[in-house]
C-alpha cells in the first residue's frame, strides 16, 4: 500500500548527513493522528488509497514510506491522550492531515536528520510490563498541549498576527520552530509564555473600551492620560498594533477611591465627563483640577447613582474655585510654541537646551517634559527674531539674508547642523536689526 504523494526517499542508515537535532514532537503528533484515523470508517481517498482502519494499517503505510520505522513496534494500540497542537490547518481533511505529516517527516528524513529522528522515535515510548507501548511520562508531563500557533495566540489576545511575530522577533516569547514551513506557520509559541504575556496585557484595554467603561469622552480620556492619572503603555513597550494601552486597573482604582470618599453636598453640580469643557488657557490650573481628584482635594458631591467615572458629580463652585485660583502662570507645550513660531519642534527643543528660551520641568503622562511659561515666550520674542521669519517679512530668502548678516560682521545664535551643509534655528538679536536694515525696514520687522 502506498501513498499517492511525492515523498523524498530516506538516505541509507550509514549516511547520517546533517545531524542537526529535530523536534521529536513531530513524530509523536503523527502517531496521534494515526490512532485517531484508525477509529474512522473505511473510505477511499482520491480513489487510490484507503483511509487506515487500524493502527496496523497505519503503520504499514508509514513503513512503506519511511524505512526508519523498522525498529518501531509494529503494534501500537495505546491511546495517545495528548496532542501538541502541531497539526496542519483545520481546513485540511483527515486524509490531508495524515499525508501532511508523513510528508513533513519524510522531508526531515530526506534532509539528512535520519539519526536524530530514529533516536527521537525511540525516546518517545517505553514498553510497559503489560506489553503495550506508552508515551514516556516525563515527555507527556512537559509537552502536553504546550504550544500555540501564531494565529491562535493572536486570536486569544485579540491582537494582530504581525504583532505576535514582532514579539517573537524581539525574543519576548518562548517558541520552537518546525522545519520546512513558512515563517508564520513554522513558529509555535510556548503556551506558558503566551499565558504570561496574556497576564501582562489583560489589564490594558483599548481607548474605546475605556470610554465605554468610564463614560468619558475621547477628549477627557486624553487629559487623564496626559496628566499621568491613567497608566498607559508606550511604544515600543506596548508590543501591540492596536491602541489597547490604557490600564484598566488605574481606572478601577480611581473609580473606587472617588466612590468611597463621596459626600452629600447641596448646590449646582457638574459631572466629571464635562470637566474637559472647562479647559482654560491656563493649562496648569486645568491640570490641577484633574489631579485634585487623585489627591482628595475634590470629592464627589452625589454619593448615589451609578459608578461610571464620567457620571460622578462635583460641586460646580468647587471646580470653578480651583480653575480660578490657578497655580502659577500658563505653561505652553513645545509643540504649541513651534506652531506659534512656525518652526519645527526640534528647533524649539534645541533653543530650550541652550537656554535661549526659559522653561520649567513638569510631569506629563508620567514623563518629565519641558514646558514654556507665557512670560518666557514673550521675553524670547522681545530678544530674538527667527531668521526665516525676518526673511519672509523682507521678501527674501533665508540664505540671502544670512549672507547679508555675515557681510555686516553680525552674528547669529541658536543654529545647529541637521545634515551635511544644512543648518536650522538661526536667530538674530533684535538689537542688531538697526545695523542690518534701513530704519523703515527695522521698524517693520
C-alpha positions in Angstrom: 0.0 0.0 0.0 1.5 3.4 -1.0 0.5 7.0 -0.6 -0.5 8.9 -3.7 2.1 11.7 -3.0 5.6 12.7 -3.8 7.9 11.6 -1.0 11.5 12.3 -0.6 13.3 8.9 0.0 15.4 8.4 3.1 19.2 8.1 2.9 20.9 4.8 3.9 21.3 4.4 7.6 25.1 4.9 7.4 24.6 8.3 5.7 23.5 10.5 8.6 24.3 13.7 6.7 23.3 16.8 8.7 22.9 15.8 12.3 21.1 18.9 13.4 18.6 17.9 16.2 14.9 17.9 15.3 11.7 18.1 17.4 10.6 14.6 18.3 7.1 16.1 18.9 6.6 15.9 15.1 6.8 12.1 15.4 4.5 11.9 18.4 1.9 14.0 16.6 2.0 11.7 13.6 1.3 8.7 15.8 -1.6 10.6 17.4 -3.1 11.3 14.1 -2.6 7.7 13.0 -4.5 6.5 16.1 -7.3 9.0 15.5 -7.7 7.9 11.9 -7.9 4.3 12.9 -11.2 5.0 14.5 -12.7 6.2 11.3 -14.7 4.1 8.9 -13.0 2.9 5.8 -13.3 5.3 2.9 -11.5 5.9 -0.3 -9.0 8.8 -0.7 -8.8 10.1 -4.3 -9.6 6.6 -5.5 -6.0 5.5 -4.9 -5.6 4.8 -1.2 -7.9 3.7 1.6 -8.1 5.5 4.9 -6.4 3.4 7.6 -8.9 1.4 9.7 -6.4 0.2 12.3 -3.1 1.1 13.8 -1.5 -1.9 11.9 -2.7 -0.5 8.6 -1.5 2.9 9.6 2.0 1.7 10.4 2.0 -0.4 7.2 1.5 2.9 5.3 4.2 4.7 7.2 6.6 1.8 6.9 6.0 1.8 3.1 7.2 5.4 3.1 9.8 5.7 5.8 12.1 2.7 6.4 13.2 4.3 9.6 10.2 2.8 11.3 11.9 -0.6 11.1 12.8 -0.6 14.8 9.5 0.9 16.0 6.9 -1.5 17.5 4.6 -2.9 14.8 1.5 -2.8 17.1 0.8 0.4 18.9 -2.7 0.2 20.4 -2.2 2.5 23.4 -4.3 5.7 23.1 -2.2 8.8 22.8 -4.1 11.0 25.2 -2.5 14.3 24.4 -1.7 16.4 21.4 0.9 19.1 20.8 -1.3 21.3 18.5 1.2 20.9 15.7 -1.5 19.9 13.2 -1.9 21.4 9.7 -4.7 24.0 9.3 -8.2 22.9 10.3 -9.3 23.3 6.6 -7.4 20.1 5.9 -9.3 16.8 5.8 -8.3 13.9 7.9 -6.6 12.3 4.9 -4.8 15.5 4.1 -3.6 15.8 7.7 -2.2 12.3 7.6 -0.4 13.0 4.3 0.8 16.4 5.5 2.7 14.9 8.5 4.1 11.9 6.6 5.3 14.4 4.0 6.9 16.6 6.8 8.6 13.6 8.4 9.9 12.3 5.0 11.3 15.8 4.3 13.1 15.7 7.6 14.5 12.3 6.8 15.5 13.4 3.3 17.3 16.4 4.8 19.8 14.1 6.5 18.4 14.1 10.0 17.9 10.3 10.0 19.9 9.6 13.1 18.2 12.1 15.3 14.8 11.1 14.0 15.4 7.4 14.9 16.6 8.4 18.4 13.6 10.7 18.9 11.2 7.8 18.0 12.9 5.5 20.5 12.9 8.1 23.3 9.2 8.9 22.8 7.9 5.5 24.0 8.6 2.9 26.6 7.4 -0.8 26.7 5.5 -1.5 29.9 5.0 -4.8 31.7 1.6 -5.2 30.0 3.4 -5.4 26.7 2.0 -2.2 25.5 4.0 0.9 24.4 3.3 4.1 26.3 4.4 7.7 25.8 7.1 8.4 28.4 5.7 10.1 31.5 8.3 12.8 31.5 7.5 13.6 27.9 3.8 13.8 28.5 4.1 16.0 31.6 6.3 18.6 29.9 4.9 18.6 26.4 1.2 18.1 26.8 -0.8 20.8 25.0 2.2 23.1 25.2 2.2 25.1 22.0 0.0 27.7 20.2 0.2 28.7 16.6 0.7 32.4 15.7 -2.9 32.6 14.7 -4.2 31.0 17.9 -2.3 33.4 20.1 -3.3 36.4 18.1 -7.0 35.3 18.4 -6.7 34.6 22.2 -5.1 38.0 22.9 -7.2 40.0 20.4 -4.1 41.3 18.6 -2.8 41.1 15.1 -0.7 38.1 14.0 2.0 40.5 12.9 2.2 41.8 16.5 2.9 38.3 17.7 5.6 37.9 15.1 7.2 41.1 16.4 7.2 39.6 19.9 8.9 36.5 18.5 11.5 38.6 16.7 12.2 40.6 19.9 12.6 37.3 21.8 9.7 38.3 24.1 8.1 34.8 23.7 9.5 31.4 24.0 8.9 29.3 20.9 10.0 26.4 18.8 10.3 26.1 15.0 9.1 23.4 12.6 11.4 22.9 9.6 10.3 23.3 6.1 7.5 25.8 6.9 6.7 29.4 6.1 7.6 31.8 8.9 4.1 32.3 10.3 3.4 28.5 10.3 6.7 27.2 11.5 6.7 29.2 14.7 4.9 27.6 17.6 4.5 29.7 20.8 5.1 28.1 24.2 1.7 28.2 25.8 3.1 29.1 29.3 5.0 32.0 27.7 1.7 33.1 25.9 -0.1 32.9 29.3 2.5 35.2 30.9 2.0 37.7 28.1 -1.7 37.4 28.5 -1.5 38.1 32.2 0.6 41.2 31.4 -1.7 42.5 28.7 -5.2 41.7 30.0 -5.0 44.7 32.4 -4.7 47.0 29.5 -7.7 47.9 27.3 -8.4 50.0 24.2 -9.3 53.7 24.5 -12.8 52.8 23.1 -13.3 50.2 25.9 -12.1 52.7 28.5 -14.5 55.3 27.2 -17.4 52.8 27.4 -16.4 51.7 31.0 -15.9 55.3 32.3 -18.5 57.2 30.3 -15.7 59.7 29.4 -15.3 61.3 26.0 -12.1 60.8 24.0 -11.0 64.3 24.8 -11.5 63.7 28.6 -9.7 60.4 28.4 -6.8 62.2 26.7 -6.5 64.6 29.7 -6.4 61.7 32.2 -3.6 60.1 30.2 -1.7 63.4 29.7 -1.7 64.2 33.4 -0.5 60.8 34.3 -3.6 59.7 36.2 -4.2 56.7 33.9 -1.2 54.5 33.2 -0.6 53.7 29.6 1.9 51.5 27.6 4.1 53.4 25.2 5.9 52.1 22.2 8.0 50.0 22.0 6.9 48.7 25.4 3.2 48.3 24.2 4.1 45.5 21.8 0.7 45.9 20.1 -0.5 47.3 16.8 -3.8 48.3 18.3 -4.4 51.1 20.9 -5.1 48.6 23.7 -2.8 50.5 26.0 -4.8 52.0 28.9 -4.6 50.4 32.3 -8.0 49.1 33.4 -6.5 48.8 36.9 -5.8 52.5 37.2 -9.4 53.2 36.1 -10.8 50.8 38.7 -8.6 52.2 41.5 -9.7 55.9 40.8 -13.4 54.9 40.5 -13.3 53.1 43.8 -11.5 55.9 45.5 -13.9 58.6 44.4 -17.0 56.4 45.3 -15.6 55.7 48.7 -14.8 59.4 49.5 -18.2 60.7 48.2 -20.2 63.2 50.4 -23.6 64.6 50.1 -23.3 68.3 49.1 -26.0 70.8 48.1 -25.7 73.2 45.2 -25.3 73.2 41.4 -23.2 70.3 40.2 -21.1 69.4 37.2 -20.3 65.9 36.0 -16.7 64.7 35.6 -17.2 64.0 31.9 -17.9 67.7 31.4 -14.6 68.9 33.0 -13.0 68.9 29.6 -15.4 71.7 28.5 -13.9 73.9 31.3 -10.5 73.9 29.7 -8.9 77.3 30.0 -5.8 78.9 28.6 -4.2 78.2 32.0 -3.1 74.6 31.4 -1.6 74.5 34.9 -5.0 75.2 36.6 -6.7 72.7 34.3 -4.1 70.0 35.3 -4.6 70.9 39.0 -8.3 70.3 38.6 -7.8 66.7 37.4 -5.1 66.0 39.9 -7.4 67.2 42.7 -9.4 64.0 42.0 -6.3 62.0 43.0 -5.1 64.0 46.0 -8.5 64.2 47.6 -9.0 67.9 47.5 -12.0 67.5 45.2 -14.6 64.9 46.3 -17.8 63.6 44.7 -20.9 65.6 45.9 -23.5 62.9 45.0 -22.8 59.5 46.5 -25.8 57.9 44.9 -26.1 56.9 41.3 -24.1 54.6 39.0 -20.4 54.1 39.4 -19.4 55.2 36.0 -16.5 57.6 36.5 -17.7 60.2 34.0 -21.1 60.4 35.7 -19.7 61.3 39.2 -21.0 64.8 40.1 -19.0 67.6 41.9 -20.0 71.0 43.2 -19.6 73.5 40.4 -18.4 76.1 42.9 -15.5 73.9 44.0 -14.5 73.2 40.4 -14.6 76.9 39.5 -12.6 77.8 42.6 -9.8 75.5 41.5 -9.8 76.8 38.0 -9.8 80.5 39.1 -7.1 80.0 41.7 -4.6 78.5 39.3 -1.1 77.6 40.2 1.3 79.9 38.5 1.2 81.4 35.0 0.0 79.4 32.0 2.5 76.9 30.6 2.8 76.1 26.9 3.9 72.8 25.3 6.8 72.9 22.9 4.5 71.7 20.1 2.3 74.7 20.7 5.2 77.2 20.7 6.5 75.6 17.5 3.1 76.2 15.8 3.1 79.8 17.0 6.6 80.5 15.7 6.0 78.3 12.6 9.2 76.3 13.1 10.0 72.7 13.9 9.7 71.3 17.4 13.3 70.0 17.3 14.5 73.6 16.9 12.5 74.8 19.9 13.9 71.9 22.0 17.4 72.9 21.0 16.8 76.5 22.0 15.5 75.3 25.3 18.5 73.1 25.8 20.8 76.1 25.0 18.9 78.3 27.5 17.7 80.7 24.8 14.1 80.1 25.9 13.4 79.7 29.6 11.4 76.6 30.5 10.2 74.7 33.6 10.2 70.9 34.1 6.9 69.2 34.6 5.4 65.7 34.5 3.0 64.7 31.7 1.8 61.1 31.3 4.3 60.1 33.9 7.3 61.5 32.0 9.5 64.6 32.5 8.9 67.3 29.9 9.8 70.9 29.4 7.0 73.5 29.4 7.5 77.1 28.4 5.8 79.9 30.5 4.0 82.5 28.6 6.2 85.2 30.0 9.3 83.2 28.8 8.0 83.2 25.3 7.3 86.9 25.4 10.9 87.5 26.7 12.3 85.4 23.8 10.3 87.3 21.2 11.5 90.6 22.6 15.1 89.5 22.5 15.4 87.5 19.2 13.7 87.2 15.8 13.7 84.0 13.8 15.8 84.4 10.6 13.3 82.7 8.4 10.5 84.9 9.8 12.6 88.0 9.1 13.4 86.8 5.6 9.7 86.4 4.9 8.9 89.9 6.1 11.6 91.4 3.9 10.6 89.3 0.9 13.9 87.5 0.5 15.3 84.0 1.2 16.9 82.9 4.5 20.2 82.1 2.6 20.4 85.6 1.1 19.6 87.2 4.5 22.3 85.1 6.2 24.9 86.3 3.7 23.9 89.9 4.4 24.3 89.3 8.1 27.8 87.8 7.6 28.8 90.7 5.3 27.9 93.2 8.1 30.1 91.2 10.6 27.0 90.4 12.6 26.4 87.1 14.5 23.5 84.7 14.7 22.7 82.3 17.6 20.6 79.2 18.0 21.6 77.3 14.9 22.6 73.6 14.7 23.5 71.2 11.9 20.9 68.7 10.6 22.9 67.3 7.8 25.9 68.0 5.5 25.8 71.7 4.8 22.3 72.1 6.2 21.6 74.1 9.4 18.4 75.2 11.2 17.4 77.5 14.0 19.1 80.8 13.1 18.2 83.7 15.4 19.4 87.3 15.3 19.1 89.6 18.3 16.5 92.4 17.8 19.1 95.0 18.9 21.2 94.2 15.8 18.4 94.9 13.3 19.4 98.6 13.2 22.8 97.7 12.0 21.4 95.4 9.3 18.4 97.2 7.9 17.2 100.6 6.9 15.3 102.5 9.5 11.9 101.8 7.9 12.8 98.1 7.4 13.9 97.8 11.1 10.6 99.4 12.2 8.6 97.0 10.0 10.5 94.0 11.4 
